[in-house]
Amino acid sequence: MSDTNTMKRVQSDASIASTDTDSPDYRSYHVRKSTLIGMINWTHVFTTYIPYMTIIGIGVLIALIFNQVITELVNHMGPNTNYFAPSTILAVLTSIQSLITQQINSILNLRKENLFSPEVEVTFLALIIMLIIAKMDNPTYLLAFATFKAPSDWKVSHEQIIEMMKRQECFTQESLDFMKRLLVRSGTGQSTAWPPGIVQCLKDKPTDRSIHGSRLEAETVIFDIVENAMKKANVTAEDIDVLVINCSLFSPTPSLCAAV
């Protein structure tokens, strides 16, 4: 069996390469399986499944303890023992409690006698290690999220976007034609929100590229999102220890985090 996978280009109108499978210059990517496996973060995979493995391990530990106790009772009481009799169940539970108590006393008194079988002790030790590793990975949960609904006067069509770019007086016709092709394949609709400082040029106003205008736009979006997200999560500002804001290329001083 070959150790390579062939990943073909997907048919797409936006592709810059030939997608005709009958063409002699059809392009394929050959990637070794060993390379793909080497890209996996196995530490992340292991820590992700540790909680499930811990639950399974606890079940295995309990089963091993019951197996040890029941085996000893069968040897002591005989093979004709009724396992489901109340007296037998009570004897099993009592034996388990006695074993656990003796093991604890043995550890506290630093005795070297082994009350449990080696399988039980190895499983218990493995569970302790897995629990320690699981505690080292602090999960992050999404409490709530919010999106900004732009006002209608921010929304423009594809034709208006091209018109705005023309009014910037910095793009050639070739660049504008390229933008048109990108818009067709961009997946954006005919009511896509754009920065108000640029949209206002459609009303014969000069484009606002100032820091003040950019800050007003960012604050309009961010303040609304933060307020709605905090309401949904039912948290207050005092409950938040760390705030991270990503606003593309706009990174003013004082920062947007300080403004929030």
Secondary structure, DSSP 8 states (H G I E B T S, - for coil): --SEEEEE----TT-SS---TTSTT--EEEEEHHHHHHTS-HHHHHHHHHHHHHHHHHHHHHHHHHHHHHHHHHHHH-TT--TTSHHHHHHHHHHHHHHHHHHHHHHHTT-----S-HHHHHHHHHHHHHHHHHHHS--------------GGGEE-HHHHHHHHHHTT---HHHHHHHHHHHHHS---TTEE--HHHHGGGGT------HHHHHHHHHHHHHHHHHHHHHHHT--GGG--------TT---SS-HHHH-
